[in-house]
């Protein structure tokens, strides 16, 4: 049976031939996953042999990644804001860009909000809701998603990080579930990483995203703006005066978003760029 270093060499070569980026790192992550060790183990014990069954399991994972399946779905994990999140094809894989949204929420939490109500619309894996609950333990968090499968993953992640007692999970469309809880004019921060990809430009996104991640969490209509049109209007019912809405946008959507905002009772507070300098996180305030 091959040594660890030989297995990584072989896996990296197959991934490279399939056009997978960071082929050697990916091969190492997959082998560590099979062996149940961290990547430091692979470096310090690179001459150790692996068993036949481990080698076979590893090659199966290499083939899955070479076929385009995202690494995070294969291992079932993705790090976000320093926390490890469980992910499956039922949820969007958390992105580093969304950490800007979480950071913006946390910065709003000052002494004027002793027990804030924060609502995460389209929670998916729960990365926003769980991270906020962990970092702002005094907050009450509601996580909403239309998908029952996504809510199960979000609940699992809340349990993993000890935040279950501070998050309520509701199934439903957009902010509709808030009506049954009579939360009109009660929300301090309404947050969302919505589906904003233009469905007419699906061929422009990576195959790993287009072919594997849930379409309902990606595509927001012909212009990618359908979700925003509803959220800006319906959100006014539930965000309290002086409260905020914070959301993520696509790389070319700021101008269209600004036009929609100007026609409604929202005040643009700021726009945060991501690491590539692209406008990514928008903060609105409902005047009070």
C-alpha positions as CSV (number, residue, x, y, z in Angstrom):
1,X,0.0,0.0,0.0
2,X,1.2,3.5,-0.7
3,X,2.7,5.9,1.8
4,X,0.9,9.1,2.6
5,X,3.1,11.2,0.4
6,X,2.6,8.8,-2.5
7,X,-1.2,8.9,-2.2
8,X,-1.2,12.7,-2.1
9,X,1.0,12.8,-5.2
10,X,-1.3,10.4,-7.1
11,X,-4.5,12.3,-6.0
12,X,-3.0,15.7,-6.8
13,X,-2.0,14.5,-10.3
14,X,-5.6,13.3,-11.0
15,X,-7.1,16.5,-9.8
16,X,-4.6,18.6,-11.8
17,X,-5.6,16.7,-14.9
18,X,-9.2,17.5,-14.3
19,X,-8.5,21.2,-13.9
20,X,-9.1,21.4,-10.1
21,X,-7.3,24.3,-8.5
22,X,-5.0,23.8,-5.4
23,X,-4.7,20.1,-6.4
24,X,-2.2,19.1,-3.8
25,X,-3.9,20.9,-0.9
26,X,-7.2,19.4,-2.0
27,X,-5.7,15.9,-2.1
28,X,-4.3,16.4,1.4
29,X,-7.6,17.6,2.8
30,X,-9.3,14.5,1.3
31,X,-6.7,12.1,2.6
32,X,-6.8,13.7,6.1
33,X,-10.6,13.3,6.0
34,X,-10.4,9.6,5.2
35,X,-7.7,9.0,7.9
36,X,-9.5,11.1,10.5
37,X,-6.5,13.2,11.2
38,X,-5.5,16.8,10.6
39,X,-3.2,17.9,7.8
40,X,-0.3,18.4,10.2
41,X,-0.3,14.6,10.7
42,X,0.2,14.2,7.0
43,X,3.2,16.4,7.0
44,X,4.9,14.9,10.0
45,X,4.2,11.3,9.1
46,X,4.3,11.5,5.3
47,X,6.2,8.1,5.1
48,X,3.6,6.1,6.9
49,X,1.6,3.6,4.9
50,X,-2.2,3.7,4.6
51,X,-4.4,0.6,4.5
52,X,-6.0,-0.8,1.4
53,X,-9.5,0.2,2.4
54,X,-8.3,3.7,3.3
55,X,-6.6,4.0,-0.1
56,X,-9.8,2.9,-1.9
57,X,-12.0,5.3,0.0
58,X,-9.5,8.1,-0.8
59,X,-9.5,7.4,-4.5
60,X,-13.3,7.5,-4.5
61,X,-13.2,11.0,-3.0
62,X,-10.6,12.1,-5.5
63,X,-12.8,10.9,-8.3
64,X,-15.8,12.9,-6.9
65,X,-13.8,16.1,-6.6
66,X,-12.3,15.5,-10.1
67,X,-15.9,15.3,-11.4
68,X,-16.6,18.8,-10.0
69,X,-18.3,18.0,-6.6
70,X,-17.3,20.8,-4.2
71,X,-14.7,19.8,-1.6
72,X,-17.0,21.1,1.2
73,X,-19.8,18.7,0.2
74,X,-17.4,15.8,0.1
75,X,-16.0,16.4,3.6
76,X,-19.2,17.9,4.9
77,X,-17.5,20.9,6.5
78,X,-16.7,24.6,5.8
79,X,-15.1,27.1,8.2
80,X,-16.9,30.4,8.6
81,X,-15.9,33.2,10.9
82,X,-13.6,30.8,12.8
83,X,-16.4,28.3,13.3
84,X,-16.8,24.9,11.7
85,X,-20.1,24.4,9.9
86,X,-21.7,21.2,8.7
87,X,-22.7,21.5,5.0
88,X,-24.6,19.3,2.5
89,X,-26.0,19.8,-1.0
90,X,-29.1,21.1,0.7
91,X,-27.4,24.4,1.6
92,X,-25.2,27.0,0.0
93,X,-21.6,26.7,1.0
94,X,-20.7,29.7,3.3
95,X,-18.4,32.2,1.6
96,X,-15.7,34.4,3.1
97,X,-17.6,37.4,1.6
98,X,-20.5,36.8,3.9
99,X,-18.3,37.3,6.9
100,X,-18.4,41.0,6.1
101,X,-22.2,40.9,6.7
102,X,-21.7,39.2,10.1
103,X,-19.1,41.7,11.1
104,X,-21.4,44.5,10.2
105,X,-24.2,43.1,12.4
106,X,-21.8,42.6,15.3
107,X,-20.6,46.2,15.0
108,X,-24.2,47.5,15.3
109,X,-24.7,45.7,18.6
110,X,-24.0,48.5,21.2
111,X,-25.5,49.3,24.6
112,X,-28.5,50.8,22.9
113,X,-29.6,47.3,22.0
114,X,-29.6,45.4,25.3
115,X,-31.6,42.4,23.9
116,X,-31.7,42.8,20.1
117,X,-33.9,40.7,17.9
118,X,-32.0,39.6,14.8
119,X,-33.7,37.8,11.9
120,X,-31.8,35.9,9.3
121,X,-33.9,35.4,6.2
122,X,-32.8,32.4,4.0
123,X,-30.6,31.0,6.7
124,X,-29.3,28.0,4.8
125,X,-26.5,26.4,6.8
126,X,-27.3,28.9,9.6
127,X,-23.8,30.5,9.2
128,X,-25.1,34.0,9.8
129,X,-27.6,33.2,12.5
130,X,-25.3,30.8,14.5
131,X,-22.2,33.1,14.2
132,X,-24.2,36.1,15.4
133,X,-25.7,34.1,18.3
134,X,-22.2,32.9,19.3
135,X,-20.7,36.4,19.2
136,X,-23.7,38.3,20.6
137,X,-25.0,36.0,23.3
138,X,-27.6,38.6,24.5
139,X,-29.3,38.6,21.2
140,X,-32.5,36.7,20.3
141,X,-32.1,35.2,16.8
142,X,-34.7,33.9,14.4
143,X,-33.6,31.9,11.4
144,X,-36.0,31.5,8.5
145,X,-35.8,29.2,5.5
146,X,-38.2,27.8,3.0
147,X,-36.3,24.5,2.9
148,X,-36.9,22.0,5.7
149,X,-33.7,20.2,4.8
150,X,-31.7,23.5,5.2
151,X,-33.3,24.2,8.6
152,X,-32.2,20.7,9.8
153,X,-28.6,21.6,8.8
154,X,-28.9,25.0,10.5
155,X,-30.2,23.3,13.7
156,X,-27.3,20.9,13.7
157,X,-24.8,23.8,13.4
158,X,-26.5,25.7,16.2
159,X,-26.2,22.6,18.4
160,X,-22.6,22.1,17.5
161,X,-21.8,25.6,18.7
162,X,-24.0,25.8,21.8
163,X,-26.4,28.3,20.4
164,X,-29.6,26.3,20.1
165,X,-31.2,28.0,23.1
166,X,-30.9,31.5,21.5
167,X,-32.1,30.7,18.0
168,X,-35.6,30.0,16.8
169,X,-35.9,28.2,13.5
170,X,-39.0,28.9,11.3
171,X,-39.9,27.4,8.0
172,X,-41.6,29.7,5.5
173,X,-41.3,32.1,2.6
174,X,-39.2,35.2,3.2
175,X,-40.6,37.1,6.3
176,X,-44.0,35.4,6.2
177,X,-43.3,33.3,9.4
178,X,-42.9,36.5,11.4
179,X,-46.6,37.3,11.0
180,X,-47.7,34.4,13.2
181,X,-45.4,35.6,15.9
182,X,-46.8,39.1,15.8
183,X,-43.4,40.7,15.3
184,X,-44.5,43.7,13.3
185,X,-42.2,46.7,14.1
186,X,-40.1,44.5,16.4
187,X,-37.0,43.5,14.5
188,X,-33.7,45.3,15.3
189,X,-31.7,43.8,12.4
190,X,-33.1,42.0,9.4
191,X,-30.2,40.2,7.7
192,X,-30.0,38.1,4.5
193,X,-27.6,36.6,2.0
194,X,-30.2,36.2,-0.7
195,X,-30.2,34.4,-4.0
196,X,-28.9,37.1,-6.3
197,X,-27.3,35.4,-9.3
198,X,-28.9,36.4,-12.6
199,X,-30.5,33.2,-13.9
200,X,-29.8,34.2,-17.4
201,X,-26.1,34.1,-16.7
202,X,-25.9,30.7,-15.2
203,X,-23.2,29.6,-17.7
204,X,-20.9,32.3,-16.3
205,X,-20.5,30.8,-12.8
206,X,-18.2,28.0,-11.8
207,X,-19.4,24.5,-12.6
208,X,-19.0,23.5,-8.9
209,X,-21.5,26.2,-8.0
210,X,-23.9,25.9,-10.9
211,X,-24.1,22.1,-11.0
212,X,-23.9,21.3,-7.3
213,X,-25.2,24.0,-5.0
214,X,-29.0,24.5,-4.5
215,X,-30.4,26.7,-7.3
216,X,-33.1,28.2,-5.0
217,X,-30.3,29.6,-2.9
218,X,-28.4,31.0,-5.9
219,X,-30.7,32.4,-8.6
220,X,-32.8,35.5,-8.0
221,X,-34.7,35.8,-11.3
222,X,-33.7,37.2,-14.7
223,X,-31.8,40.2,-13.2
224,X,-31.0,38.5,-9.8
225,X,-33.2,41.2,-8.1
226,X,-36.5,39.4,-7.4
227,X,-35.6,38.6,-3.8
228,X,-34.7,42.3,-3.0
229,X,-37.9,43.7,-4.5
230,X,-39.9,41.7,-2.0
231,X,-37.5,42.0,0.9
232,X,-37.4,45.8,0.8
233,X,-41.2,46.1,0.8
234,X,-42.1,43.3,3.2
235,X,-39.2,44.1,5.6
236,X,-40.8,47.5,6.4
237,X,-43.6,45.7,8.2
238,X,-41.2,44.0,10.7
239,X,-38.1,46.2,11.1
240,X,-38.7,48.7,13.9
241,X,-38.2,52.4,13.4
242,X,-34.5,53.0,13.9
243,X,-33.8,49.3,13.0
244,X,-31.6,48.0,10.3
245,X,-31.6,45.7,7.2
246,X,-28.2,44.3,6.2
247,X,-27.8,42.1,3.1
248,X,-25.3,40.9,0.5
249,X,-25.4,41.9,-3.1
250,X,-23.9,40.8,-6.4
251,X,-20.9,42.5,-8.0
252,X,-22.9,44.6,-10.4
253,X,-26.2,45.3,-8.5
254,X,-25.5,48.3,-6.4
255,X,-26.9,50.9,-8.8
256,X,-30.2,48.9,-9.2
257,X,-30.4,48.3,-5.5
258,X,-29.9,52.1,-4.8
259,X,-32.8,52.9,-7.2
260,X,-35.1,50.5,-5.4
261,X,-34.1,51.9,-2.0
262,X,-34.8,55.5,-3.1
263,X,-38.4,54.7,-3.8
264,X,-39.0,53.2,-0.3
265,X,-38.8,54.2,3.3
266,X,-35.2,53.1,3.7
267,X,-32.1,55.2,4.4
268,X,-28.8,53.9,3.0
269,X,-26.3,53.8,5.8
270,X,-23.2,52.3,4.1
271,X,-21.8,49.9,1.6
272,X,-18.9,47.6,2.5
273,X,-16.6,46.3,-0.2
274,X,-15.2,42.8,-0.1
275,X,-11.5,41.9,-0.4
276,X,-11.6,42.4,-4.2
277,X,-13.0,45.9,-3.8
278,X,-16.5,44.9,-4.9
279,X,-19.5,46.4,-3.2
280,X,-20.8,43.4,-1.2
281,X,-22.6,44.3,2.1
282,X,-25.3,47.0,2.2
283,X,-26.7,48.4,5.4
284,X,-30.1,50.2,5.5
285,X,-31.9,51.9,8.3
286,X,-35.6,52.5,8.7
287,X,-35.9,56.2,9.8
288,X,-37.3,56.7,13.2
